[in-house]
Amino acid sequence: MTGTDAHARRRNVRFRHAFVWLLVGAVVYAVALAFAILLYPDPKDILAPVIGPSLYLTPLFGLPYLFTSARQRGWFTRLIYFGAALPLAHVAANYLAWRHAVLSFSLEPDPQAYVRDLGAGAVGGCAGGALALMLLVPLRLTPLGTGTRAIILLGISALTLLGALGMAQGLLFTNALDYPLKSARFVFWFECVHLPWQACLAFFLAWLMWLGRRPAG
C-alpha cells in the first residue's frame, strides 16, 4: 500500500467515524427529546421559539462524537461548534420557522394548511442547514473552496426539503396542534421534524469535516 493510499484510507475511516457517532448523537438527542416532551407539564410550552426542549438539548447531538474524538486534533474547535455554534443556529432556525408559522396562521379551517406547514418547515430547515454548514468555515473545520461550496449548497437543499416534509408530514400524521394538546402527539411530530434532519446533517458535517482534515506533519 502506498503512502497516498494509506492516507486516503485514514481519511475515509475518519469520515465513517464522524458519521457513525453523529448518527448515534441524533438517536441520543431523539430519546432525550421524547422524555423531555413527555415530562413537560404543559404541552404548549414546548412550542416556545427560543427555550423549548428541542433547543436546549441540541448539544447532545454532538456529544458522542466529541467523546470519541477527544484525542484528535481540533477537538476544542469542535467543542465550540457543537456546544455553542450549532445550538445558536438551531435557535435562529426555530425562531424563523415559528415566526413564519405565526404570520401565516389562520383561525379558520385552512385548505392550504399543508402548504403553510411545508413553508414553515422549509424556512427552518433552510436557515438551520445554512447556518450549521456555513459556520464550519469560520471555525476552520472545513476549507472554503469550489468543492465545499457545492457540498454546502447540496446540504442546504437537502435539509430544506427534509425540514419542509418533516414539519408538514409530522403534523399531518399526528394532528399535534389540535385541541386538546397531548404530549404524546408532540413526541412523534418533533421526532419527524428532527431525527431525519439530523441524520442528514450528520452526513454533510462528516463529509465537510473530512475535507477539512490535513495530513499531520
Disulfide bonds with the S-S distance in Angstrom:
none
